Amino acid sequence: MPEPKQRRAEQSAGAFLGPDLLVPAPIRTLSDEYRDEPTEPQDSERIPEPDPAGRVRRVIDRLARRRNG
């Protein structure tokens, strides 16, 4: 017959009391689970990527380079 597993002690344990049973439950605080990390910016705060240059803009840029270069 296998040995019963040892139960690990909880750092802070509370209990829920029912009519005919007592159930131990771990109790944690928000600081136990909270990690202070930067959040992702919301969609409204993000600066969108510029659209790629269109054909007309590319032609104008190419002609300007030829003229200046």
N, C-alpha and C positions, 0 to 999 in steps of 0.2 A: 504494500500500500504506500503510495507516495506521501512524502512529508508535506504538511500544509505550508504554503508560502508565508513567510513573515510579512506582516504589514508594515509599510514604511510610516514613520511618524510624520504627521503634518506639522508644519511650522506654526500655523494658527488654524485651529479647527473649531467650527461651531457645530451645532446639531439641529436637525429638524425633528421635532417631536410630533409623532402621529398618535392616534388613539391607542395603539398597542405596539409601537416600535419607535426606536431612536436611531436616526440615520446620521452618522458623522459626515460633515461636509467641509471641504477646505474653504477658508475665507481669505480673500485677497483684497488689497486696497488698490485704488487706481494707480498709485505710484509704483506698485509692483509690475504693472503691465504697460505703463506709459513709457514711451521712448521719445525723447525730444529730438526729432529729426525734421529737417526742412520739408515742407510739403510741396507737391507739384503745383505750379501755378494753374489757376482756373483757365478755362478756354477763353473767357472774356479778357484775361490779362495777358495772354500770349500775343506776341507780335508775329503775324503770319509771314511765311516765306514769300519773298517777292516772286511775281510771276516771271517765267522765262521771257526773254525779249522776243517780240514778234518779228516777222520777216522785214517789215518796213524799218523797225528800229535797228536791226542788224545791218541792213543796207546802208542806212544813214551813218552808223558807227564805222563801217568799212570805208565809206567814202571820206569820212572825216579823218581817218587814219592815213589814207593815201594822200590827202591834201596836206596834212601836217607832217607826214613822214617822208 
